[in-house]
Amino acid sequence: MAETKEAARPRGFRSAELGWPELHRIPHPPRRVPLVGDVLGASVRSPLQDSMRFGRELGPIFRRRAFRNEIVFVWGADLAAELADESRFAKHVGLGVANLRPVAGDGLFTAYNHEPNWQLAHDVLAPGFSREAMEGYHPMMLDVAERLTDHWDREQAAGRAVDVPGDMTKLTLETISRTGFGHDFASFERSRPHPFVDAMVGTLTYAQRLNVVPVPLAPLLLRGATRRNAADMAYLNRTVDAVVASRRSGGGEGDLLDRMLETAHPGTGERLTPENIRRQVITFLIAGHETTSGALSFALHHLSRHPETAARARAEVERVWGGTDRPGYEQVARLRHVRRVLDESLRLWPTAPAFAREARHDTVLGGVHPMREGAWALVLTAMLHRDPQVWGADAEEFDPDRFDAKAVRARPAHTFKPFGTGARACIGRQFALHEATLVLGLLLRRYDLRPDPGYRLRVAERLTLMPEGLRLHLERRPPVAPGREATLAGAADRGPGPALGPGNPPQA
């Protein structure tokens, strides 16, 4: 009976008036126009930043309407903490996430809660992100990072600034493809992005555009974009099919793809179907590199603009790593201040900038706003991370010391959510945090980062966030003396390390 009820529930977009009986209690922008809603002054290219602007004006819960579709947004810490309660709320697959289902289907990120392949894939793949597995990935992460530094050395020697978002995308694509699927895209040997990246960006951008175009008008307004999206999805499918076929014919690597192909569920004996394996691989290749590349890019931007923070983080790297060329797995976990830099960058610009939650049953949010079962709200993570009641009057400022151990313990739960929340939080978050901390440590030790004085941060939106047009000038630093011994001095600085992020305890 429960399965029938769940299956009958509307999927994808569900306008707010269907689920919020007292919607009038929630403020909306003042210049609402009949029929079209709150579209005056709105930007098709930056809907998230538009919503952040309205959030500052309207408060911790507000709504926006575009034509016939209305969305409730939440960013206040108290309300977001309620929405994180797994007994009352669950992940809602809607908006741009649902728009990715034609290519990602019931993959881990895009599956509806009732679809059985989500739990099956999660249980099969969770051991692939254990501590033992992470230690196995570490040498491959180092190999890819060395390809990045070789490329940056050549750019620096030629007097050229580096394309930070482009190069971080190459790095993270190679890292997830090699560690997870034994595949090399040869990104650093290309003068242009790999076609997989172009296709991936195309599908994300198309999914974003579908959010702001009225459904009846989409076939007309997006005719050309729809054709390009179909071609992009076909290319992603062909690429992944070739990777899987190569593995089936060539033997195992002991990685995530092997788990998908060979591992049965420990309790039921079920295996992933070939179609679901394709969807999971696409999910990991896209989600496993797109958000991490953005996080690294924002962190490098802030480090270039705050030389005192960069110097402090660099001193920690040199103290903990000493003169070793290839730091070990445990040495990365000791980079407490570097990790704080990463966390603070994710606070200001979480590269997955929002997540949706739906009511498991009829409830009342904040003691004021009734919600019917299935009603949903979009949590604006980028605004939750700026709530002055939690982060202070200087919440818009970059300050990694917000993440020292004492400050983390003093903050309420559910106020830092760069990887989502609950059972459906990002399965690969520890992988991403270890990779990003390692790379920042390597780059800080090797280079001084010089910003372009005329650059002002612009944020590109394609479901995920990325600094637009960010280029940095590099100066090579003298190497740390090779005979120098690394110390454990950094371990005395007891901030949260990569293995356990604040607000993100380990979850199977």
VOGU-3710 file (C-alpha; in Angstrom, 3 decimals, decimal comma):
1> maetkeaarp> 0,000/0,000/0,000  2,827/2,409/0,919  4,535/1,731/-2,410  1,331/2,568/-4,304  0,928/5,826/-2,408  4,574/6,751/-2,974  4,457/5,924/-6,665  1,367/8,093/-7,128  3,019/11,172/-5,655  3,772/13,920/-8,213
11> rgfrsaelgw> 7,368/13,955/-9,440  9,594/16,839/-10,425  8,147/20,318/-10,067  5,166/20,842/-7,768  4,014/24,438/-7,362  3,901/25,739/-3,788  0,199/26,561/-3,602  -0,556/22,841/-3,881  1,346/22,044/-0,704  1,308/25,163/1,492
21> pelhriphpp> -2,276/25,890/2,682  -1,367/29,304/4,150  1,016/30,539/1,497  -0,098/34,132/2,129  1,953/34,115/5,344  5,165/33,895/3,296  6,448/37,166/1,768  7,203/37,557/-1,927  8,898/40,284/-4,025  6,879/43,498/-4,134
31> rrvplvgdvl> 6,630/43,942/-7,912  4,621/40,813/-8,697  2,888/40,976/-12,077  -0,284/39,008/-12,935  0,305/35,918/-15,086  4,123/36,198/-15,154  4,844/36,559/-11,434  8,165/37,852/-10,073  10,121/37,944/-13,300  10,737/41,693/-13,533
41> gasvrsplqd> 14,455/42,285/-13,114  15,178/38,569/-12,835  18,192/37,087/-14,592  17,955/33,866/-16,557  21,696/33,359/-16,102  21,893/33,900/-12,339  18,669/32,695/-10,653  20,525/31,629/-7,514  22,119/35,034/-7,004  18,743/36,645/-7,703
51> smrfgrelgp> 17,217/34,506/-4,972  20,020/35,456/-2,581  19,229/39,125/-3,223  15,525/38,561/-2,513  16,399/36,565/0,590  18,297/39,501/2,033  15,276/41,726/1,407  12,448/39,383/2,413  13,862/37,353/5,280  14,538/33,717/6,200
61> ifrrrafrne> 11,538/32,277/4,324  10,086/33,758/1,127  8,562/32,730/-2,169  9,039/33,510/-5,835  6,703/32,881/-8,762  7,652/32,484/-12,403  4,509/32,184/-14,526  2,483/29,328/-12,997  5,238/27,920/-10,801  5,856/29,134/-7,262
71> ivfvwgadla> 8,735/28,078/-5,015  9,228/28,504/-1,271  12,818/29,353/-0,312  14,293/28,908/3,160  17,631/30,123/4,499  17,126/30,897/8,171  19,177/28,545/10,341  16,291/27,532/12,637  14,008/26,651/9,725  16,814/24,862/7,859
81> aeladesrfa> 17,519/22,774/10,976  13,881/21,680/11,008  14,044/20,724/7,339  17,125/18,600/8,120  15,079/16,454/10,519  14,940/13,088/8,736  11,883/11,985/10,711  9,839/14,838/9,188  11,501/15,614/5,863  13,273/13,810/3,030
91> khvglgvanl> 15,176/14,797/-0,084  12,993/16,292/-2,791  14,055/15,663/-6,382  12,786/18,663/-8,279  13,890/21,703/-10,241  17,243/21,238/-11,974  17,902/17,883/-10,326  14,783/16,403/-11,915  15,814/18,020/-15,201  18,931/15,823/-15,174
101> rpvagdglft> 16,954/12,591/-14,975  16,922/12,046/-18,759  20,677/11,453/-18,560  21,238/10,365/-14,927  17,961/8,504/-14,311  17,864/6,784/-10,926  21,527/7,471/-10,181  22,450/8,287/-6,605  21,942/12,032/-7,019  18,772/12,061/-9,134
111> aynhepnwql> 16,854/9,017/-7,868  13,468/9,518/-6,274  13,283/8,311/-2,680  10,989/5,423/-3,564  13,251/4,013/-6,319  14,998/0,862/-5,057  18,195/1,355/-7,041  19,213/4,262/-4,817  19,551/2,129/-1,695  21,036/-0,769/-3,666
121> ahdvlapgfs> 23,714/1,420/-5,244  24,423/3,227/-1,984  24,975/-0,008/-0,072  27,132/-1,499/-2,835  29,279/1,615/-3,279  29,626/2,917/0,295  32,693/0,695/1,014  34,355/2,406/-1,965  34,604/5,523/0,205  35,916/3,840/3,353
131> reamegyhpm> 39,194/4,919/4,931  40,965/1,905/3,407  39,648/2,777/-0,050  40,620/6,427/0,376  44,189/5,477/1,222  44,255/3,452/-1,979  43,094/6,446/-4,047  45,679/8,781/-2,528  48,652/7,853/-4,788  46,496/8,328/-7,900
141> mldvaerltd> 45,383/11,726/-6,605  49,046/12,658/-6,259  49,791/11,494/-9,802  47,060/13,697/-11,259  48,119/16,648/-9,102  51,645/16,321/-10,505  50,211/16,608/-14,014  48,579/19,859/-12,922  51,799/21,267/-11,434  53,773/20,258/-14,543
151> hwdreqaagr> 51,243/22,221/-16,613  51,369/25,214/-14,257  55,178/25,162/-14,279  55,112/25,486/-18,073  52,556/28,307/-17,932  54,557/30,132/-15,269  57,827/29,749/-17,186  56,130/31,197/-20,273  54,864/34,183/-18,269  51,211/33,250/-18,727
161> avdvpgdmtk> 48,476/33,449/-16,115  46,698/30,163/-15,431  43,019/29,470/-16,127  41,994/28,375/-12,654  38,461/26,983/-13,265  39,553/25,283/-16,491  42,573/23,641/-14,896  40,725/22,625/-11,732  38,101/20,981/-13,955  40,824/19,022/-15,757
171> ltletisrtg> 42,330/17,985/-12,427  39,114/16,780/-10,820  37,835/15,009/-13,943  41,092/13,072/-14,226  41,061/12,276/-10,519  37,559/10,773/-10,401  37,914/9,033/-13,768  41,222/7,397/-12,822  40,426/6,486/-9,212  36,849/5,443/-9,861
181> fghdfasfer> 36,893/3,974/-13,336  40,497/3,414/-14,439  40,054/5,815/-17,365  42,367/8,601/-18,528  40,775/11,505/-20,418  44,229/13,022/-21,129  42,843/16,414/-20,107  46,219/18,088/-19,602  47,391/17,056/-23,038  44,538/18,987/-24,666
191> srphpfvdam> 44,461/22,660/-25,556  40,669/22,700/-25,163  38,392/21,000/-22,624  37,661/17,344/-23,263  34,371/16,906/-25,177  33,014/15,127/-22,099  33,388/18,382/-20,148  31,646/20,359/-22,891  28,781/17,849/-22,924  28,575/17,842/-19,135
201> vgtltyaqrl> 28,465/21,649/-18,942  25,852/21,620/-21,696  23,523/19,280/-19,813  23,901/21,215/-16,543  23,280/24,540/-18,268  20,228/23,167/-20,083  18,818/21,805/-16,814  19,300/25,239/-15,274  17,525/26,988/-18,154  14,536/24,657/-17,867
211> nvvpvplapl> 14,010/26,047/-14,361  13,281/29,555/-15,614  11,455/28,920/-18,896  7,689/28,247/-18,737  7,052/24,590/-19,520  4,559/25,289/-22,352  7,039/27,642/-24,033  10,160/25,480/-23,615  9,802/23,608/-26,947  9,630/26,941/-28,771
221> llrgatrrna> 12,145/29,002/-26,800  14,684/26,219/-26,317  14,381/24,391/-29,634  18,068/24,692/-30,525  19,181/24,122/-26,936  17,024/20,992/-26,759  18,733/19,557/-29,831  22,167/20,330/-28,391  21,162/18,769/-25,088  20,101/15,567/-26,845
231> admaylnrtv> 23,486/15,447/-28,591  25,272/16,105/-25,281  23,387/13,292/-23,537  24,142/10,916/-26,396  27,849/11,751/-26,144  27,888/11,183/-22,367  26,166/7,829/-22,840  28,565/6,731/-25,596  31,597/7,722/-23,548  30,465/5,833/-20,475
241> davvasrrsg> 29,407/2,789/-22,493  32,920/2,658/-23,966  34,519/2,867/-20,498  32,304/0,051/-19,189  32,869/-2,124/-22,276  36,624/-1,698/-21,943  36,499/-2,796/-18,323  34,349/-5,838/-19,078  36,851/-7,007/-21,676  40,027/-6,004/-19,879
251> ggegdlldrm> 39,724/-7,118/-16,282  39,252/-5,424/-12,928  40,930/-2,496/-11,213  39,344/-2,909/-7,784  37,668/0,498/-8,062  34,109/1,879/-8,064  33,383/0,483/-11,502  34,399/-2,992/-10,379  32,045/-2,673/-7,442  29,220/-1,762/-9,801
261> letahpgtge> 29,954/-4,655/-12,136  30,893/-7,409/-9,715  29,497/-6,719/-6,232  26,136/-7,980/-5,061  24,195/-6,335/-2,283  25,432/-7,919/0,977  21,908/-8,486/2,253  19,783/-9,290/-0,795  22,278/-10,508/-3,390  20,892/-8,025/-5,938
271> rltpenirrq> 23,170/-6,484/-8,559  23,003/-3,203/-10,441  21,574/-3,477/-13,947  23,693/-2,381/-16,948  21,455/0,655/-17,435  21,804/1,710/-13,818  25,581/1,226/-13,946  25,710/3,673/-16,839  23,650/6,160/-14,826  25,828/5,790/-11,748
281> vitfliaghe> 29,034/6,277/-13,749  27,645/9,439/-15,347  26,545/10,647/-11,902  29,995/10,130/-10,415  31,853/11,622/-13,376  29,703/14,762/-13,292  29,124/15,202/-9,559  32,576/13,850/-8,682  34,432/16,592/-10,460  32,156/19,564/-11,123
291> ttsgalsfal> 31,598/20,597/-7,500  35,177/19,898/-6,360  36,651/21,945/-9,187  34,443/24,863/-8,142  35,448/24,513/-4,479  39,147/24,547/-5,385  38,683/27,526/-7,703  36,904/29,618/-5,066  39,535/28,657/-2,467  42,389/29,715/-4,773
301> hhlsrhpeta> 40,613/33,006/-5,461  40,357/33,762/-1,740  43,951/32,703/-1,067  45,190/35,033/-3,803  43,234/37,920/-2,240  44,313/37,177/1,332  48,107/36,707/1,305  48,248/36,568/5,101  45,914/33,534/5,059  47,958/31,942/2,275
311> araraeverv> 51,174/32,479/4,259  49,673/30,891/7,367  48,392/27,894/5,421  51,731/27,522/3,595  53,629/27,553/6,877  51,418/24,731/8,095  52,082/22,686/4,946  55,838/23,118/5,304  55,706/22,291/9,012  53,621/19,139/8,580
321> wggtdrpgye> 54,953/17,828/5,268  58,559/18,884/5,582  60,622/18,170/2,479  58,734/15,092/1,292  57,882/15,147/-2,410  54,813/12,964/-2,019  52,974/13,546/1,265  51,210/10,546/2,723  47,516/10,124/3,361  47,819/10,929/7,092
331> qvarlrhvrr> 49,869/14,051/6,394  46,976/15,518/4,433  44,603/14,974/7,361  46,913/17,086/9,554  46,477/20,224/7,429  43,975/21,824/9,787  44,285/25,420/8,579  44,285/24,451/4,902  41,077/22,573/5,567  39,615/25,660/7,231
341> vldeslrlwp> 40,392/27,680/4,121  38,477/25,109/2,078  35,537/25,056/4,495  35,309/28,854/4,541  35,349/28,912/0,733  32,526/26,358/0,723  30,650/28,449/3,262  30,665/31,575/1,110  30,117/29,801/-2,207  28,913/26,224/-1,718
351> tapafarear> 29,288/24,834/-5,218  26,065/22,858/-4,780  24,245/26,010/-3,643  20,841/24,652/-2,601  18,982/21,458/-1,740  15,278/20,656/-1,634  13,373/18,949/1,187  9,827/17,592/1,171  7,469/16,804/4,028  7,091/13,112/4,814
361> hdtvlggvhp> 3,658/13,855/6,316  1,527/16,886/7,138  3,504/19,187/9,413  4,034/22,822/10,423  7,341/24,541/9,698  8,584/26,925/12,351  5,290/26,600/14,207  3,738/28,960/11,625  3,660/27,502/8,116  1,494/24,393/7,509
371> mregawalvl> 2,838/21,937/4,919  0,948/19,057/3,381  2,643/15,728/2,811  4,843/16,097/-0,268  5,110/19,906/-0,017  8,683/21,049/-0,455  11,039/23,969/0,071  14,380/24,896/-1,401  17,091/25,539/1,198  19,447/28,259/-0,071
381> tamlhrdpqv> 22,716/26,910/1,291  24,625/29,998/0,187  22,308/32,139/2,349  22,121/29,670/5,253  25,916/29,998/5,364  25,501/33,773/5,649  22,834/33,883/8,365  24,138/36,652/10,662  22,484/35,040/13,685  24,888/32,120/13,260
391> wgadaeefdp> 27,917/33,568/11,477  27,920/37,129/12,846  27,620/40,588/11,359  30,698/39,934/9,195  29,195/36,814/7,606  29,978/38,096/4,089  33,711/38,291/4,908  36,283/35,531/4,324  37,640/34,248/7,646  38,883/30,634/7,925
401> drfdakavra> 39,068/30,908/11,725  35,299/30,448/11,767  36,206/26,774/11,480  38,627/26,409/14,347  37,583/23,649/16,708  36,149/25,905/19,405  34,010/27,883/16,943  32,690/24,704/15,318  31,659/23,241/18,669  29,871/26,465/19,620
411> rpahtfkpfg> 27,703/26,607/16,494  24,297/24,932/16,273  23,980/21,786/14,179  22,823/21,965/10,560  24,292/25,402/9,849  27,042/24,240/7,460  25,665/22,094/4,644  27,876/22,196/1,516  27,163/18,511/0,806  23,433/18,440/1,457
421> tgaracigrq> 21,898/16,709/4,448  20,632/13,436/5,800  20,666/9,985/4,258  20,924/11,442/0,759  23,942/13,669/1,503  26,835/13,368/-0,942  28,364/9,885/-0,663  31,713/11,141/-1,978  32,211/14,107/0,322  35,257/12,692/2,123
431> falheatlvl> 36,825/11,859/-1,242  36,283/15,446/-2,388  37,583/16,983/0,830  40,741/14,857/0,844  41,443/15,593/-2,820  40,885/19,349/-2,418  42,980/19,623/0,768  45,833/17,690/-0,848  45,790/19,884/-3,964  45,658/23,155/-2,021
441> glllrrydlr> 48,615/22,024/0,082  50,661/21,125/-2,994  49,882/24,401/-4,770  50,553/26,593/-1,737  53,926/24,952/-1,177  54,935/25,380/-4,817  53,562/28,796/-5,806  52,815/32,292/-4,665  49,414/33,218/-6,099  49,028/36,688/-7,612
451> pdpgyrlrva> 45,559/37,950/-8,609  44,760/40,145/-11,545  44,237/43,553/-9,837  41,287/44,337/-12,096  39,416/41,078/-11,501  36,176/41,135/-9,523  34,598/37,832/-8,606  31,832/36,802/-10,976  29,947/33,604/-10,248  28,735/31,443/-13,135
461> erltlmpegl> 25,651/29,296/-12,500  24,985/25,963/-14,203  23,212/24,223/-11,308  26,647/24,260/-9,684  28,673/27,429/-9,057  32,060/28,364/-10,504  34,169/31,547/-10,550  33,963/33,005/-14,036  37,071/34,249/-15,831  39,389/33,643/-12,865
471> rlhlerrppv> 43,051/33,720/-13,854  46,027/33,853/-11,492  49,681/34,725/-11,974  52,188/32,348/-10,394  55,597/32,755/-8,834  57,598/29,616/-8,124  58,734/29,242/-4,557  62,032/27,656/-3,556  61,535/23,998/-2,614  61,576/22,951/1,029
481> apgreatlag> 64,947/21,442/1,904  64,715/17,752/0,929  66,376/16,492/4,104  64,015/18,319/6,397  61,843/16,094/8,581  58,126/16,715/8,790  56,904/17,309/12,323  53,641/16,722/14,048  53,420/20,348/15,147  50,412/20,833/12,914
491> aadrgpgpal> 48,560/18,109/14,791  48,476/20,323/17,890  46,164/22,677/16,010  43,059/20,604/16,563  40,647/21,837/13,954  38,384/19,454/12,042  40,447/17,517/9,505  39,368/16,192/6,103  38,062/12,937/7,528  35,353/14,638/9,593
501> gpgnppqa> 33,866/17,860/8,277  31,970/20,212/10,592  28,303/19,484/10,359  29,070/16,409/8,233  29,625/13,419/10,498  30,414/10,135/8,801  27,405/8,429/7,291  27,314/5,035/5,610
//
